[in-house]
């Protein structure tokens, strides 16, 4: 066999392998790339605390809840105002698709939030084993 013929065979085999790999990637579900996605869309005042509109996507096999926390430094005293809320596992739609939900955050005593306040909101997934992941953070003015 001549070297140019061998070279063509090697290049042909390489091209077939690359095309086969590309075919596998193209055939994979697009939703897999969106799994366990979190985004904060909007933060608003909501009696008695705050409400956060989120966009999320999650795997079908995962057993977790969506948690939202808000904090704001107190300018007139020590500490900070905080609020927290969750969406339990049975309320989440986990099918790899994107969904929106509103998380109502209840303030811890003596926390207060008012129009014009600058708050930092963090959302994440929390599973049964105590692990948290998918953290997203946003600073918003109410």
Residue, then its C-alpha position, 0 to 999 in steps of 0.5 A: x500500500x502506498x503512503x498516500x492511500x494509507x493517508x486517505x484511509x486514515x483521514x476517511x476513518x477520522x472523518x467518519x468518527x467525527x461525523x458519527x460523534x456529531x450525529x450522536x450530539x445532534x440526536x441528544x435531547x436539547x432539554x438535557x442542556x437546560x436541566x437544573x437551570x435557575x434564573x431570578x426574573x423579578x423581585x416585588x413587595x408582597x404582604x407580609x414580605x417579598x415575592x420572587x418570580x423565577x424561571x427554573x428547569x430540573x431533571x425528572x429524577x431529582x428530589x429537591x425543593x427550590x429555596x429563595x432567601x433575601x437579605x438587606x442590611x439595616x441602616x438604622x440598627x444592627x443586623x440585617x432584614x431577612x426573608x425566606x421561602x420554598x417551593x416543595x418538590x411536589x409543586x415543582x414541574x421537573x420535566x427538563x422544560x423551563x417553567x416559571x413560579x412565584x416564591x413567597x418569602x416570609x420575613x424573619x422577626x423583626x425584619x421589614x422591607x419597603x419600597x425603594x429598599x435594595x435587597x439581595x436575593x439568592x435562589x438555589x435547589x436544596x435536596x434531601x441529603x442537605x446539598x444545595x446547588x444551582x445558586x443564582x443571585x440578584x440585587x434588586x430595588x423594590 
